[in-house]
């Protein structure tokens, strides 16, 4: 049986997952859009012929994914409303999947090159004065005798700032997710450098500064080329 408003009853097995699927179907079909309010829990349970507990579990899942936000009470913020997927939710999901998938390093490097070339080029074309300052900030801290963990955090901050400066939200979120997923593996590689550490730190810092200079100069092609070279160079420098 199908209801007239598009909500189809679901099988009782794995009911909450199927409730999630029904909501996703309506979003993908364009029936539900950002700002739309879902039916009340009791009504949705009746339409889908599931328990209210299954609906509550589905809403918790969707809220954790950043798809909906829920409010209690009877005011204008009450109920469950479709929301834009927050960047934090997207990057969290991507970061965990990248970390769990155990991708070959060559695949990770190739993905980073594609994304971060784009980020660097976009940053050179569009970065505001504030964005340029955010990119420069980690570089200033790198100038000292940063230890490996601090340097790794600064390195991550630099790449995230470049991604943010580009202005493409999806490219930035994907770049951030992959770079943050690599934070601990890169730290482990830094810790294995031994006496090579000061040399590698100086080389990576110089490459970061060159990328920043190209972005500040408004040269997208050079910024993109330097970023690609830096990613490949860092792999060679960190190789055991």
Helices and strands as residue ranges (DSSP letters): H 15-28, H 41-48, H 52-64, E 68-71, E 79-82, H 87-101, H 105-126, H 129-142, H 148-165, H 169-181, H 183-191, G 194-196, H 197-216, H 220-238
